[in-house]
Amino acid sequence: MDELTARLHLETSKLMGVDFLPTSDVEAEQPLPVSVLPSVDISATSLEDIQQLHATTCPHCTTVTSHTQIVFGIGNPNASLMFIGDAPGPEEDAEGIPFVGAAGQKLDQIISAMGFSRDDVYITNVVKSHLEDTRTPLPTEVKKCGEFLELQIQAIQPDVIVALGSPATKYLLQTTIGITKLRGVWGEHCSIPVMPTYHPAYLLRNYTKQTREEIWSDMQNVLAKLSTK
Ligand code: URA
């Protein structure tokens, strides 16, 4: 989608009552400052095979007891755009689908304002089991479950990844720098451009003009990058 189409879509969304995103100028594209991971040396198979492999062998998800089911991921297996969050919350744990709670509804608005639907993109998390008290996953947990995220990424081969919040950003960019510093700055994961942005739950907790403008600026950069692919 070109920039004009994206803007027209945004205006339409606003007319339809989507108040989420203010218009703002596209920020100049930023350099690629962050480390690039080498490709993981495992042959990608189908998402169904990976899901089965994960369910039976993930050293994190097969040992934790805080979840009722694994939330693997949802969407288009050939998506050019992939969104990656941290871990399923209680609603996702109940439904087995990522981002179906309040944060998920905000993510749906973002996806829709970009001119896409859930069926166009792929949505998953770095950790695929709900954690007690909906806590943030530990780096050790992210590392264990992350092996399977690598396989998902290899199977889907998206053109762009949006990292939602700190755990996804830190894992994908192999950095300890926080999201507030990295947000809006392109990174790479296995040669795939990664746009770190705020987690929708953070946006809900900090629903200001500034956070809305920042996240929309990030999504406009994502649309611009997709239009070059
Ligand atoms: N937060 C996440 O990071 N992932 C979900 O699936 C839901 C909430």
Boltz pocket constraint, residues with backbone or C-beta under 6 A from the ligand:
constraints:
  - pocket:
      binder: B
      contacts: [[A, 85], [A, 86], [A, 87], [A, 88], [A, 89], [A, 92], [A, 97], [A, 98], [A, 99], [A, 100], [A, 101], [A, 103], [A, 104], [A, 124], [A, 125], [A, 164], [A, 201]]
      max_distance: 6.0
